[in-house]
């Protein structure tokens, strides 16, 4: 089947439908943060889903709420619409939860499905017997933290249809699952069937059909991505084409930015619905999303607050109501930032693929942190005094941090599947070092390793003799002196580092030069659950502690031990370095030696990248 584009000529050849979209009837949030805040996972109405899907170029519409068809029933009378559902199903022996989307059902079938969903094997047999089209949604999404490669094997045995593009998840560089399904062989499938004693379902079970859905929860990404099928005149014909496998996944998968913007949209809907007291931060987001969503209107209170942020002079009666008030602080930052000026002058149109909102918020957060972090580092007791500023930043920062973490949470399982089915064991490594350090390290490893093969890396540094395709250069936001440790530390943007990790699909981090940039990379890597390996900086630590004032040695030791123990492994080159590391608080279970007999080895060379990749 040929790709379907959005050109006018293709409108007569193909039909489009978003097969995975939610409404306000998906009430139970799987996300921990949303649960703690008492926020539902979606506030979009069924009518909004229908109208926006049509506006975004969809020819047919369905709704797939979690274990509910209540929202779909409200618009079941509309043309080119059919009722669907996203079912939470369980493997009975674990129990591990997966999500299945079932298409074109009614109330009676919904009730049967809800009764059977706690045993996925019984559920699959029922769906096949009733000829109900069903597919696995985001198959690598680890909702229970217990999803293993064995469950992927079982899903491939049980199901014919898979969601290969999901608007909320980037499935390992977006084409990984497509390649896996296209190269699946009868031999590989029957190997799994014998291992788990499961009979593969359906005719030619190694041939899989692929679909796509936005998995939209915020009302802003409906139709991106979507499923493309041959031109259908009716719902029945559309479903007939899907049954025959005449489907193609179109559009882009998820990203940290999309996840963050969806969280912002859901949060705005929650707070604007009067669920809790409005905060100025959410009014600001509402101002942005209101321009995208003409159905929503800001309250008078919100409009007054927004007007005051940009138009009233600093030090006015509003900002003077409370010393160092949140309003006056936000006003000062907004008025000094060009990106926010554009937003408040009504020239900012929110776009799902536009990073202007991220850049504006990043600049805003960095501006707060540049003033905040130095004071807290130099005077820890000032933390409570600056709490108002922290409260101001967190609502804007957390969704992006969640976005980066969410995109990385399932990558280890994807890599295992890639290795098993595609014989692809490549690893993308971020190296924090100077160019000369990396070259020395590569020579050492190549000399030690008898089985050196391909390996490539991406260099992360704060200064580089030359720019290259595999080098990321970061400029510090500010340099701060810490009296307690008698040292200077550079402040870097976590979002810039996280975006680089994401764009280059970094799987592991190696810290060769322990400096300020590496510390931020270490912290972010820990947050995103990217494995971190660090060379123990024996000479640097020894020289550094000769300069630390004696009355601050204990504090500095504890700080260093905390940072070193954040890494998964600390590389040691000698017994002397080991004794030194133990003296400075490194846990023995984290230590490994870089001798040939130990775990360090080169594994791959990627000619397309023209670089090296290191794996431990």
Secondary structure, DSSP 8 states (H G I E B T S, - for coil): -----SSTGGGGTEEEEES-B--TT-----SHHHHHHT--S----HHHHHHHHHHTT-SEEEE--BT--HHHHHTTTSTTEEEEEEEEEE-TTT--EEEEEEES--HHHHHHHHHHTTSHHHHHHHHHHTT--EEEESTT--SSS---HHHHHHHHHH-SEEEEEETTB--TTTTHHHHHHHT--HHHHHHHHHHHT----STTTT--EEEEE--BSSSS-TTSSEEEEE--SSHHHHHHHHHTT-EEEES----HHHHHHHHHHHHHHHHHTTSS---HHHHHHHHHHHHH-TT----HHHHHHHHHHHHS-TTSTTGGGSTT-HHHHHHHHHHT-HHHHHHHTT-----TT--HHHHHHHHHHHHHHHHHHHHHHH-GGGGTTTHHHHHHHHHHHHHHHHHHHHHHHTHHHHHHHHHHHH------EEEES-HHHHHHHHHHHHHH-TT--B---EEEES--SS--TTEEE---SEEEEETTTTEEEEE--HHHHHHHHHHTT--EEEESS-SHHHHHHHHHHHHTT-EEEEE--HHHHHHHHTTS-GGGHHHHHHHHHHHHTTSSEEEESSHHHHHHHHHTT--GGGEEE-STTSS-EEEEEETTTTEEEEE-
